[in-house]
């Protein structure tokens, strides 16, 4: 069973069993944020529900350190003294009873950067509805859609060792610690795989 705390992502970061999916082809929706969002969100939700169980899901949520300093803080109501987790609760995901709280880098590659300050993280049990909200936030933020919250999140099946990360409207990674947990996704959603990474993924998943 996966445990949550500082460096919880280390094994995922080094796992070869990582699938990278394309959520929305910008060339198909170059000037239409609405259709880009719809395409990306529907694909991300389909992949997340295929990768994760309906029960036993955990979200690891990282709070932006100073929401009131973000460029879009005022229209989103991120006033000074309001935490990122408070903002998230307002749109439907409460984090006040976490399984774990810790400071860590959201991106494992930032761990060696002396100028990078770890963000506050909370690991919480979530429902499929709450997973949808977190996917919405990940995908909508860069498109200027709302409502959103000043957080970044990753969805996890701790029992099977599967990590789902929709990093924006363009792409999503699904990583497992064991090949068998994501082999089916590789085969079922082959047409959605990012072309650039196909050689790497084929070396890990193709027989």
N, C-alpha and C positions, 0 to 999 in steps of 0.2 A: 504494500500500500504506500502510495506516495505521501510524503510529509511536506508541509509547507513552512517555509522560513527562509532566511537569507540563503541565496544560492540554490533555491529549489529548482531552477531551470537548468542547472549544469548538465544533467544527463540528457535532457532534450536537445540542448545546444550542440552536443557532440553525437547525437544519434544520426545514422545514415538514412533512417526511415522517415524522411520528411517530404511531404507532397506540397507543391506550390501550385495553387489554382489561380486562374485569371477570373476575376469577378465581372469585370465590364471592359469591353473593348472601346477605348476612348474614340477610336476612328469611326465607330458606329454611332456615337452620340457626342460629337465634338462640341456642340453648343447647347446641349439640353441637359441640365443638371437633374431634372426630374426623371427622365428616362434612364439616365445613368444610375441614379440612386435606386430606382425600382429594380432594374436588372441586377445590380450588385447585391442588394438586400435579399432578393428572392433566391439568388444562387448561394449566397452565404448561409442563409437559413437552411436550405436544402442540404448543403454539405455538413453543417453543424449537427443537424438532426440525424444524419446518416452516421456521423462519427461518434456521437455521444449518446449515452442512455437517457431515457426520459426521467429517470431518478438517479440520484447519486452524483449529480453534476456539481462542480465547484467552480466559482469564478475567482480569479486572482485579480484584484482591482488596484491600480496604482493612481494615487491622487496627484494632480498637478500641484506643485508647491504653492503657487500664489495665483489663484484663479482671477482675482480682481485686476491683475496686471496683464491678462491676455487681451489681445486686440478686440475680441468680440465680447468682452466681459459685460459691458453696459447693456447691450440689447438682450443678452442672455440672463441678466439679473444676478451676475456673479459679483456681488458687492464685497467690499472689504469686511473681513470678519466672518464671511460665509465660507465654510470649507467645501472642498470638492465633493466629499462624501455627503454633505448636506444637499448639495445641488443634485446629486444622483438620486437621493431619497425622494426629492420632489418630483422626479419623473418615473418613480416606481420601483427602485431597487434600494432597499434599506441595507445598511452594512453595520448596524449597531450591535449585532451579536455575531462577531466573526469567529471562525474556527481558529484563525491565527492572525496576528498583526505583527508586522516587521518592516524594517527599512531594507530596500534592495534596489538594484538597478532594474528598470523595466526591460531594457535591451541588454542581454548578456555581454555584448561587445563593449558596453560602456564601463564595465567593471574595472578596467585598467586605466581609465581616464582620470587623472587626479583632479580635473576641474569639474567632474560630474558629481553632483550630490545625489545620493540615493533618495528615492521617493518613498513615501509612506504607502504600504501595501496592506490590504485586508483580503483574506481568503474567506469566502462565504459560500454556504450551500444555496443553490438557486434552483428555480423551476424553469421549465421550458419557456414560459412567458418572460421571465426575467432575463434568460439568455437572449431572447429576441430583442429586448430593450438594449442590452449591452452591445449586440451586433449593430443595432440601429445607430447607436452613438459612435461606434468605430467607423462606420461607413458614411454617416451624414456629416461629420465634423468638417472635413475638408471641402464639402460641397456647399456649406453654408445653410444646410437644412436644419430643422429643429423639430422638437426640442432635443437638446444635447446636454452633456455634463462634462466638466473639465477633468475627465479621467481617461485612463487607458486600461483595457482589460484583456484577459486571456481566459478561455474556458477549458476546463480540465475534467477528464474522467480519471480520478486518482486510483481506482481499482485496476484499471486496464493500462494505465500509463499512456494516455492519449491527450494531446494538447492541441487546441484549436485557436488560431489567432488571425482574425480578420484585421489587417493593419490599416486599410483605408478602402475606398470604393474600388480600387483596382485589383487587390489581391488578398489571398488568404492562405496561410500555411496550416497544414494538419500534420503533426509529428507524433510518432509513437516510439516507445522504447523497444518494442518487439515488432518484427516485420508483419506477422499475421494480423495485427490489430488494424493495419491500414492497407493491407494487400487488396481487400475488397474494394476500397475507395479508388485505388489506383486503376482497377479494372473497370469499375462501374462508371466512373466519371472521367475516363481517359480524354475525352474531347475537351474538357475544361482545363486540363493541365497547361501550365505556362510553357510555351514552346521553348523559350530560352533554356529552361532547366530540364528538358526532357532527357538529354543524355545522362545527367546525374541520376535522375529518378529511375531511368531504365536500368542503370547499373545496380540499383538497390532492390528493385521490385520485379524486373523481368526475369523469367526463368532462362 
